[in-house]
Amino acid sequence: MDIHSEPFLYSLMARQLKLSIACALTFLVALLGLPLANYFWPELMATRVFGFTLTWFVLGVLFFPFVWIISYVFIRRSIALERAEVEEVSREGAKEAKDE
């Protein structure tokens, strides 16, 4: 399989799509989880943490690093997927060259 072939690109794109969906769902859970936590557990979310309510602490302090972590994981895993695909194609190419 050639690195620029359709099957190679399709496989890589499918794996990256799964990764993208997983990261997007993680972000949506965090984004929608805060209002839901405020609705279902208002007493807990009104608890003071370092002078802020828990709601504002999560939103103002923890949310931005959480998004950075999601981005970091996405980039690292995306690069790892690309490397794994290239290694697989290289192994297949070496095996075909050896068989010939």
N, C-alpha and C positions, 0 to 999 in steps of 0.2 A: 504494500500500500504506500503510495507516494504521499509525502507530507502536504502537498497542495491538492490532493485528490478530493473528490466530493465525499466519499465515505469518511475520510479522516476529519474533514471540516465538520461534517454532520455530527459525528461522534463527539467531537470537542464542544461544539455548540450545544448539544443536548446535555452534556455534563455541566457546562457553565450555566445553562438555563435552570437546572435543578438547584445549583448553588445560589443563583440569583433569587429564585423563589424562596429558598430557605432563609436567606438574609432578609428579604422583604417581609416575610411573615414574622420573623423575629422583631423587626422594627415596628410592624403594625401591632404586635402584641404589646410592646412597650408603649407605643403611642396611644392605643385605645385602653390599655390597662390602667393608666393613671385616672382617667375620668371614671372608669368603672369602679376602681378602688375607692374613689371619693364618694361615689353613690352608695356602694354596699357597706363600706366601713368608714363612715365619716368621723367617728370618734378616734379611730386609729390614725387616720390621715391628719387629724388636728393635733396630734402629739408633737411636742416641741423637740427638735433635733438641732443642736448648735444655734439656737435662737430662731430657727425657722420652723414653720409647720412642716410635717413630713411631706406634704404635697409640694410645697415650694422647694424643699430640699431636694426631692427627687427631680422635679422639673428644672430647677435653676442650677443645681450642682451636679447631679448624677447623670442627667439625660445626655448632655453633650459628650462626656467620656464614653458612655454606652454606645452612642452612634459611632464614635471613633473606633471602638473595639469591633463593632460590626464591620466597618469599612476595612479595618486591618485584616480581620479573618477572611473577608471576601477576596481581598487582593492576594493574600498568601495562598489561599486554596486555589484561586484561579491560576496563579503562576504554577503551582504544583500540578494542577490538571494538565496544563500545557506541556510541562516537562515530562509528565508520565506518558502523554500521547506521543511525544517526539521519541522518547525512549522505546516505546512499543513499536513504532514504525521503524526505528533504526534496527531493533532486534529482528523484526520480520524481514527487513531488507538484507541484513547480514545472513539470515538463515536461507533466504532465497539465493543469494550469491554463493553460499556454500554448497547448496544443492546442485547448482549449475556446473 
